[in-house]
Amino acid sequence: MGVKKKIVRTLGGIALAGAVVVGGFGSSASAYQDSVTEPISQLSGNDIQSNIWMSATAFYQTQRYQVSAKFLGYNPPNADWVKTAWNIKANGLGVSIGGVSGGTASGNELSGTWTNYNNWISDYSGSYNISGVPISGSGNNTANFLALGVKDSATASIFRWY
């Protein structure tokens, strides 16, 4: 057996042992999600909310995600524009992201933006596939808006083990 094969087998064994120690072979969560709501001090009665959701599927299955930016409140009820901007990353051995529906993949990252005008929400959902041996993953979504000359943002983030 070559040195390269021994290294790959050893690293694979370490990753498998780590998965068993950390949480077994499957995740007990059905999804990973985060939501952050920040008050907008210049617009009394309004908040900006960022949301991110990722499926808790095994790395060899299609991964799904949803992101949103919400301009909540009544003063005014709609923003000039609301934008959601996301970044999803998988880390591990020889990891890359492909088969993307929604956003743009580059190496082990997926990113995208979506903007709605004269609205209170900007949301997006998509899917992707992972190749290689992922160990962990992360995602963040930043919600931005412009209303009555005021700009603000909020960011939601998640982390997961594969």
N, CA and C of each residue as an Amber inpcrd file, in Angstrom:
protein
   486
   0.8560000  -1.1790000   0.0000000   0.0000000   0.0000000   0.0000000
   0.8940000   1.2310000   0.0000000   0.5790000   2.2050000  -0.8840000
   1.3740000   3.4130000  -0.9890000   1.1680000   4.3350000   0.2020000
   2.1030000   5.2550000   0.3640000   2.0390000   6.2260000   1.4560000
   0.7750000   7.0700000   1.3440000   0.4380000   7.4820000   0.1240000
  -0.7450000   8.3210000  -0.0800000  -2.0170000   7.5930000   0.3640000
  -2.1290000   6.2960000   0.0060000  -3.3030000   5.5200000   0.4000000
  -3.3730000   5.3620000   1.9160000  -2.2200000   5.1610000   2.5640000
  -2.1930000   5.0310000   4.0210000  -2.6680000   6.3180000   4.6870000
  -2.2270000   7.4500000   4.1550000  -2.6360000   8.7390000   4.7220000
  -4.1390000   8.9300000   4.5640000  -4.6570000   8.6380000   3.3750000
  -6.0920000   8.7880000   3.1240000  -6.8970000   7.8650000   4.0330000
  -6.4590000   6.5990000   4.2010000  -7.1680000   5.6590000   5.0750000
  -7.1290000   6.1270000   6.5260000  -5.9780000   6.6160000   6.9610000
  -5.8460000   7.1020000   8.3390000  -6.7520000   8.3010000   8.5770000
  -6.7210000   9.2690000   7.6540000  -7.5730000  10.4550000   7.8060000
  -9.0500000  10.0820000   7.7510000  -9.3940000   9.1490000   6.8840000
 -10.7800000   8.6920000   6.8100000 -11.2150000   8.0330000   8.1120000
 -10.3300000   7.2260000   8.7040000 -10.6290000   6.5970000   9.9920000
 -10.8000000   7.6110000  11.1020000  -9.9520000   8.6330000  11.1020000
 -10.0590000   9.6960000  12.1080000 -11.3820000  10.4340000  11.9470000
 -11.7480000  10.7570000  10.7050000 -13.0090000  11.4670000  10.4590000
 -14.2000000  10.6190000  10.8980000 -14.1750000   9.3150000  10.6040000
 -15.2630000   8.4260000  11.0030000 -15.3470000   8.3270000  12.5210000
 -14.2100000   8.1660000  13.1820000 -14.1990000   8.1070000  14.6490000
 -14.7200000   9.4120000  15.2400000 -14.3270000  10.5190000  14.6540000
 -14.8070000  11.8210000  15.1280000 -16.3100000  11.9420000  14.9840000
 -16.8560000  11.4410000  13.8830000 -18.3040000  11.5040000  13.6740000
 -19.0410000  10.6730000  14.7160000 -18.5060000   9.4950000  15.0480000
 -19.1370000   8.6390000  16.0450000 -19.0870000   9.2980000  17.4190000
 -17.9390000   9.8760000  17.7760000 -17.7900000  10.5290000  19.0770000
 -18.6910000  11.7520000  19.1770000 -18.7300000  12.5680000  18.1260000
 -19.4860000  13.8190000  18.1740000 -20.9850000  13.5840000  18.1470000
 -21.4550000  12.6530000  17.3430000 -22.9160000  12.5450000  17.2880000
 -23.4230000  11.3130000  16.5830000 -22.6200000  10.3150000  16.4230000
 -23.0810000   9.1200000  15.7510000 -23.0380000   9.2810000  14.2470000
 -23.6740000   8.3490000  13.5570000 -23.6440000   8.3560000  12.1010000
 -24.6560000   9.2920000  11.4920000 -25.7070000   9.6170000  12.1710000
 -26.7270000  10.4970000  11.6200000 -26.9990000  11.6290000  12.5800000
 -27.5560000  12.6610000  12.0660000 -27.8780000  13.8060000  12.9080000
 -29.2520000  13.6160000  13.5230000 -29.3930000  13.9850000  14.7840000
 -30.6980000  13.8940000  15.4210000 -31.5640000  15.1040000  15.0710000
 -30.9460000  16.1440000  14.5540000 -31.7010000  17.3360000  14.1580000
 -32.2890000  17.1170000  12.7710000 -33.4750000  17.6640000  12.5320000
 -34.0600000  17.5670000  11.2010000 -33.5930000  18.7220000  10.3270000
 -33.1040000  19.7890000  10.9770000 -32.5900000  20.9420000  10.2380000
 -31.7670000  21.8100000  11.1820000 -30.9630000  22.6540000  10.5890000
 -30.1960000  23.6520000  11.3350000 -30.7620000  25.0090000  10.9450000
 -30.9900000  25.8700000  11.9290000 -31.5770000  27.1700000  11.6030000
 -31.1720000  28.2280000  12.6200000 -31.2290000  29.4720000  12.1770000
 -30.9830000  30.6070000  13.0560000 -31.8150000  31.7770000  12.5500000
 -32.2440000  32.5960000  13.4880000 -33.0080000  33.7960000  13.1730000
 -32.5460000  34.9070000  14.1060000 -32.2330000  36.0660000  13.5420000
 -31.7910000  37.2240000  14.3270000 -32.6650000  38.4120000  13.9490000
 -33.2640000  39.0440000  14.9530000 -34.0980000  40.2300000  14.7450000
 -33.4840000  41.3950000  15.5000000 -33.2180000  42.4820000  14.7850000
 -32.6150000  43.6790000  15.3750000 -33.5720000  44.8580000  15.2310000
 -33.7860000  45.6190000  16.3090000 -34.5970000  46.8350000  16.1880000
 -33.8570000  47.8940000  15.3720000 -34.6140000  48.7070000  14.6670000
 -34.0340000  49.7910000  13.8670000 -34.2720000  51.0850000  14.6320000
 -33.2260000  51.6050000  15.2510000 -33.3910000  52.7560000  16.1480000
 -33.9110000  53.9980000  15.4240000 -33.5590000  54.1760000  14.1440000
 -34.0030000  55.3640000  13.4030000 -35.4430000  55.2520000  12.9090000
 -36.0090000  54.0410000  12.9240000 -37.3850000  53.8170000  12.4700000
 -38.1510000  53.1110000  13.5840000 -38.6640000  53.8870000  14.5150000
 -39.3790000  53.3330000  15.6620000 -40.5270000  52.4420000  15.1880000
 -40.5850000  51.2340000  15.7370000 -41.6440000  50.2980000  15.3630000
 -41.2450000  49.3390000  14.2630000 -40.0060000  49.4340000  13.7650000
 -39.5450000  48.5370000  12.7060000 -38.3440000  47.7230000  13.1830000
 -38.2180000  46.5130000  12.6300000 -37.0930000  45.6180000  12.8950000
 -36.5880000  45.0730000  11.5670000 -35.3350000  44.6300000  11.5600000
 -34.7760000  43.8930000  10.4270000 -34.4850000  42.4810000  10.9330000
 -34.9130000  41.4760000  10.1700000 -34.7510000  40.0830000  10.5850000
 -34.0210000  39.2950000   9.5090000 -33.0340000  38.4930000   9.9390000
 -32.2960000  37.6040000   9.0520000 -32.5740000  36.1690000   9.4670000
 -32.8380000  35.2930000   8.4800000 -33.1330000  33.8820000   8.7440000
 -32.3140000  33.0000000   7.8140000 -31.8330000  31.8750000   8.3560000
 -31.1720000  30.8650000   7.5300000 -31.5930000  29.4880000   8.0330000
 -31.8340000  28.5760000   7.1000000 -32.2450000  27.2110000   7.3940000
 -31.4800000  26.2970000   6.4510000 -30.9150000  25.2080000   6.9930000
 -30.2330000  24.1960000   6.1780000 -30.7290000  22.8220000   6.5970000
 -30.9640000  21.9450000   5.6170000 -31.3950000  20.5850000   5.9190000
 -30.2800000  19.8430000   6.6520000 -30.6640000  18.8650000   7.4530000
 -29.6960000  18.0690000   8.2040000 -29.4750000  16.7290000   7.5080000
 -29.4060000  16.7450000   6.1970000 -29.2130000  15.5260000   5.4230000
 -27.7480000  15.1080000   5.4530000 -27.5050000  13.8310000   5.2000000
 -26.1370000  13.3180000   5.1280000 -25.4150000  13.9760000   3.9550000
 -24.0980000  14.0520000   4.0360000 -23.3280000  14.7860000   3.0280000
 -23.4930000  14.2350000   1.6200000 -23.7930000  12.9430000   1.4710000
 -23.9280000  12.3470000   0.1410000 -25.3200000  12.5740000  -0.4580000
 -26.2200000  13.2040000   0.2950000 -27.5540000  13.5220000  -0.2060000
 -27.6020000  14.9860000  -0.6500000 -28.6280000  15.3280000  -1.4180000
 -28.8050000  16.7200000  -1.8300000 -29.0750000  17.5840000  -0.6070000
 -28.3290000  18.6750000  -0.4920000 -28.4760000  19.6270000   0.6100000
 -29.4690000  20.7050000   0.1880000 -30.3010000  21.1520000   1.1110000
 -31.2740000  22.2060000   0.8220000 -31.0920000  23.3500000   1.8050000
 -31.4090000  24.5620000   1.3340000 -31.3090000  25.7320000   2.2040000
 -32.3970000  26.7390000   1.8720000 -32.7070000  27.5800000   2.8550000
 -33.6380000  28.6980000   2.6810000 -33.0760000  29.8820000   3.4540000
 -33.1760000  31.0570000   2.8650000 -32.7330000  32.2870000   3.5210000
 -33.8030000  33.3550000   3.3200000 -33.8440000  34.3000000   4.2540000
 -34.7710000  35.4160000   4.0690000 -34.2970000  36.6420000   4.8290000
 -34.7170000  37.7850000   4.3130000 -34.5380000  39.0790000   4.9690000
 -35.9310000  39.6590000   5.1120000 -36.2650000  40.1000000   6.3270000
 -37.6070000  40.6400000   6.5640000 -37.5080000  42.0220000   7.2060000
 -38.2030000  42.9640000   6.6050000 -38.3450000  44.3150000   7.1380000
 -39.6940000  44.3340000   7.8370000 -39.6700000  44.2710000   9.1620000
 -40.8920000  44.1080000   9.9450000 -41.3130000  45.4260000  10.5780000
 -42.6020000  45.7080000  10.5810000 -43.1030000  46.9040000  11.2400000
 -44.1130000  47.6580000  10.4070000 -44.3800000  48.8730000  10.8150000
 -45.4610000  49.6520000  10.2110000 -45.0580000  51.0750000   9.8520000
 -43.8250000  51.4680000  10.0960000 -43.4330000  52.8740000   9.9460000
 -42.1560000  53.0240000   9.1210000 -42.1240000  52.7840000   7.8560000
 -43.1880000  52.4240000   6.9050000 -43.3840000  50.9050000   6.8520000
 -44.4710000  50.4210000   6.2050000 -44.7130000  48.9860000   6.1250000
 -43.8150000  48.2750000   5.1100000 -43.3180000  48.9900000   4.1050000
 -42.4280000  48.4120000   3.1000000 -41.1490000  49.2260000   3.0180000
 -40.0690000  48.5440000   2.6440000 -38.7880000  49.2130000   2.4340000
 -38.6420000  49.5660000   0.9590000 -37.7380000  50.5120000   0.6570000
 -37.4170000  50.7900000  -0.7460000 -36.8760000  49.5180000  -1.3930000
 -35.9920000  48.8330000  -0.6750000 -35.5220000  47.5170000  -1.0850000
 -35.1260000  46.7050000   0.1390000 -35.2440000  45.3810000   0.0100000
 -34.8330000  44.4220000   1.0370000 -33.9770000  43.3800000   0.3260000
 -32.7800000  43.1170000   0.8830000 -31.8520000  42.1830000   0.2320000
 -31.4180000  41.1000000   1.2080000 -31.3790000  39.8660000   0.7220000
 -30.8130000  38.7530000   1.4700000 -29.5450000  38.3190000   0.7450000
 -28.4490000  38.1600000   1.4890000 -27.1540000  37.7650000   0.9170000
 -26.5980000  36.6210000   1.7530000 -26.3480000  35.4750000   1.1220000
 -25.9560000  34.2920000   1.8710000 -24.6290000  33.7260000   1.3950000
 -24.0070000  32.9450000   2.3080000 -22.7680000  32.2330000   2.0310000
 -22.8320000  30.9120000   2.7860000 -22.6350000  29.8170000   2.0690000
 -22.6520000  28.4800000   2.6630000 -21.3130000  27.8310000   2.3500000
 -20.7500000  27.1310000   3.3320000 -19.4120000  26.5640000   3.1710000
 -19.3750000  25.1460000   3.7360000 -18.6750000  24.2410000   3.0440000
 -18.4250000  22.8880000   3.5310000 -16.9130000  22.7210000   3.6660000
 -16.4690000  22.1890000   4.8050000 -15.0390000  22.0240000   5.0710000
 -14.7030000  20.5490000   5.2220000 -13.5520000  20.1410000   4.7020000
 -13.1290000  18.7580000   4.8380000 -12.0390000  18.4240000   3.8470000
 -11.9440000  17.1480000   3.5000000 -10.9010000  16.6550000   2.6080000
 -11.3950000  16.6630000   1.1670000 -10.7690000  17.4550000   0.3220000
 -11.1250000  17.5200000  -1.0890000 -12.5580000  17.9330000  -1.3370000
 -13.0910000  18.7980000  -0.5100000 -14.5020000  19.1710000  -0.5810000
 -14.7570000  20.2170000  -1.6570000 -15.8230000  20.0110000  -2.4080000
 -16.2980000  21.0360000  -3.3370000 -17.8210000  20.9750000  -3.3850000
 -18.4140000  22.0970000  -3.7620000 -19.8660000  22.2110000  -3.8620000
 -20.2350000  22.3290000  -5.3360000 -21.2360000  21.5670000  -5.7650000
 -21.6830000  21.6030000  -7.1540000 -23.1680000  21.3080000  -7.2330000
 -23.6750000  21.1440000  -8.4410000 -25.0820000  20.8460000  -8.6480000
 -25.9900000  21.8890000  -8.0310000 -25.5950000  23.1390000  -8.1500000
 -26.2590000  24.2330000  -7.4440000 -27.5480000  24.6610000  -8.1290000
 -28.5850000  24.8150000  -7.3270000 -29.8370000  25.4330000  -7.7560000
 -30.0310000  26.6400000  -6.8510000 -29.6840000  27.8050000  -7.3150000
 -29.7960000  29.0140000  -6.5010000 -28.4640000  29.4480000  -5.9420000
 -27.8800000  30.4610000  -6.5140000 -26.5840000  30.9510000  -6.0610000
 -25.4780000  30.5150000  -6.9920000 -24.2470000  30.8060000  -6.5940000
 -23.0710000  30.4930000  -7.3930000 -22.0700000  29.7410000  -6.5370000
 -21.5740000  28.6070000  -7.0340000 -20.5910000  27.8150000  -6.3060000
 -19.1920000  28.1280000  -6.7950000 -18.2520000  28.1410000  -5.8470000
 -16.8350000  28.3050000  -6.1570000 -16.0540000  27.5070000  -5.1290000
 -15.4590000  26.3980000  -5.5630000 -14.7230000  25.5450000  -4.6310000
 -15.6580000  24.9490000  -3.5970000 -15.3740000  25.2230000  -2.3290000
 -16.1900000  24.6630000  -1.2500000 -17.2110000  25.6640000  -0.7010000
 -17.5140000  26.7230000  -1.4760000 -18.4610000  27.7460000  -1.0290000
 -19.5790000  27.9760000  -2.0460000 -20.7050000  28.3990000  -1.5140000
 -21.8750000  28.7610000  -2.3060000 -22.3500000  30.1120000  -1.7920000
 -22.5890000  31.0480000  -2.6960000 -23.0510000  32.3670000  -2.2600000
 -24.0800000  32.9060000  -3.2470000 -24.8410000  33.8780000  -2.7700000
 -25.8270000  34.5020000  -3.6330000 -26.4970000  35.6760000  -2.9480000
 -27.2480000  36.4350000  -3.7390000 -28.0370000  37.5510000  -3.2110000
 -29.3800000  37.5860000  -3.9300000 -30.3690000  38.1580000  -3.2630000
 -31.6760000  38.3640000  -3.8620000 -32.2410000  39.6490000  -3.2830000
 -32.7100000  40.5410000  -4.1510000 -33.2460000  41.8300000  -3.7160000
 -34.6750000  41.9980000  -4.2150000 -35.5570000  42.4320000  -3.3340000
 -36.9260000  42.8000000  -3.6940000 -37.0990000  44.2900000  -3.4560000
 -37.8430000  44.9330000  -4.3320000 -38.0600000  46.3800000  -4.2490000
 -39.4860000  46.6830000  -3.8120000 -39.6470000  47.7570000  -3.0270000
 -40.9420000  48.1880000  -2.5010000 -41.6830000  47.0080000  -1.8760000
 -41.0010000  46.3530000  -0.9560000 -41.5300000  45.1480000  -0.3410000
 -41.0250000  45.0520000   1.0900000 -41.4970000  44.0550000   1.8330000
 -41.0570000  43.8600000   3.2120000 -40.2180000  42.6020000   3.3740000
 -40.1290000  41.7660000   2.3140000 -39.4170000  40.4960000   2.4270000
 -38.6170000  40.1970000   1.1660000 -37.4950000  39.5360000   1.3610000
 -36.6990000  38.9840000   0.2690000 -36.3010000  37.5890000   0.7190000
 -36.7980000  36.5710000   0.0470000 -36.4680000  35.2080000   0.4530000
 -36.0550000  34.3750000  -0.7480000 -35.3140000  33.3060000  -0.4570000
 -34.7620000  32.4820000  -1.5190000 -34.5400000  31.0730000  -0.9670000
 -34.6620000  30.0730000  -1.8250000 -34.3370000  28.7040000  -1.4310000
 -33.6040000  28.0300000  -2.5790000 -32.7960000  27.0460000  -2.2430000
 -32.0330000  26.3540000  -3.2590000 -31.5040000  25.0300000  -2.7470000
 -30.6870000  24.3950000  -3.5700000 -30.0950000  23.1110000  -3.2040000
 -28.7040000  23.0050000  -3.8180000 -27.9240000  22.0510000  -3.3030000
 -26.5650000  21.8250000  -3.7990000 -26.1090000  20.4360000  -3.3830000
 -25.0260000  19.9860000  -3.9790000 -24.4200000  18.7000000  -3.6470000
 -22.9860000  18.9270000  -3.1890000 -22.5080000  18.0270000  -2.3320000
 -21.1420000  18.1040000  -1.8150000 -20.3700000  16.8980000  -2.3170000
 -19.1450000  17.1190000  -2.8000000 -18.2550000  16.0110000  -3.1320000
 -17.0420000  16.0960000  -2.2190000 -16.3430000  14.9840000  -2.0810000
 -15.2160000  14.9230000  -1.1570000 -15.6780000  14.3490000   0.1720000
 -14.9040000  14.6130000   1.2130000 -15.2230000  14.1270000   2.5570000
 -15.4260000  15.3290000   3.4740000 -16.6630000  15.8250000   3.5720000
 -16.9050000  16.9850000   4.4340000 -16.8870000  16.5890000   5.9110000
 -16.4010000  17.4800000   6.7370000 -16.3780000  17.2750000   8.1810000
 -17.3370000  18.2470000   8.8630000 -17.3040000  19.4950000   8.4350000
 -18.1940000  20.4990000   9.0220000 -18.7150000  21.4240000   7.9320000
 -19.7220000  22.1810000   8.2890000 -20.2880000  23.1480000   7.3610000
 -20.8030000  24.3560000   8.1160000 -20.9860000  25.4340000   7.3920000
 -21.5110000  26.6470000   8.0180000 -22.3160000  27.4310000   6.9930000
 -23.1130000  28.3190000   7.5030000 -23.8890000  29.1910000   6.6390000
 -24.1850000  30.4860000   7.3540000 -24.2220000  31.5630000   6.6000000
 -24.6550000  32.8310000   7.1810000 -25.4800000  33.5780000   6.1520000
 -26.3870000  34.3780000   6.6640000 -27.2550000  35.1820000   5.8230000
 -27.3270000  36.5790000   6.4150000 -27.1200000  37.5790000   5.5750000
 -27.2180000  38.9650000   6.0170000 -28.4220000  39.6160000   5.3550000
 -29.2820000  40.1850000   6.1860000 -30.4580000  40.9210000   5.7260000
 -30.1200000  42.4050000   5.7200000 -30.3650000  43.0730000   4.5990000
 -30.1350000  44.5130000   4.4600000 -31.4070000  45.1720000   3.9460000
 -31.5520000  46.4680000   4.2060000 -32.6980000  47.1970000   3.6760000
 -32.3450000  48.6740000   3.5340000 -33.1780000  49.3710000   2.7550000
 -33.1640000  50.8300000   2.6630000 -34.6130000  51.2810000   2.7690000
 -34.8940000  52.1690000   3.7420000 -36.2450000  52.7180000   3.9180000
 -36.1290000  54.1220000   4.4780000 -36.7610000  55.0780000   3.8250000
 -36.7490000  56.4800000   4.2580000 -35.3260000  56.9890000   4.4880000
 -34.3950000  56.5420000   3.6330000 -33.0030000  56.9740000   3.7300000
 -32.1890000  56.2540000   4.7870000 -32.7750000  55.2930000   5.4900000
 -32.0900000  54.5470000   6.5540000 -31.6870000  53.1710000   6.0240000
 -30.4310000  52.7800000   6.2860000 -29.9450000  51.4400000   5.9550000
 -29.5340000  50.7470000   7.2480000 -29.7740000  49.4520000   7.3110000
 -29.3400000  48.6720000   8.4630000 -29.2670000  47.2120000   8.0360000
 -28.7210000  46.3580000   8.9110000 -28.5850000  44.9450000   8.5750000
 -28.6120000  44.0890000   9.8330000 -28.8140000  42.8010000   9.6360000
 -28.7440000  41.7870000  10.6860000 -28.2240000  40.5130000  10.0340000
 -27.4510000  39.7180000  10.7890000 -26.8660000  38.4960000  10.2450000
 -27.2000000  37.2980000  11.1260000 -27.6460000  36.2130000  10.5030000
 -27.9110000  34.9420000  11.1770000 -26.8810000  33.9290000  10.6890000
 -26.4030000  33.0530000  11.5900000 -25.3530000  32.0900000  11.2440000
 -25.6330000  30.7280000  11.8610000 -25.1860000  29.6740000  11.1610000
 -25.3000000  28.3170000  11.6860000 -24.0120000  27.5550000  11.4350000
 -23.8140000  26.4720000  12.2110000 -22.6690000  25.5790000  12.0750000
 -23.1940000  24.1590000  12.2010000 -22.5830000  23.2420000  11.4710000
 -22.9950000  21.8440000  11.5700000 -21.8240000  20.9010000  11.3510000
 -21.9530000  19.6910000  11.8900000 -21.0390000  18.5820000  11.6090000
 -21.7170000  17.6740000  10.5970000 -20.9460000  17.0820000   9.6940000
 -21.5190000  16.1110000   8.7490000 -21.3080000  14.7130000   9.2630000
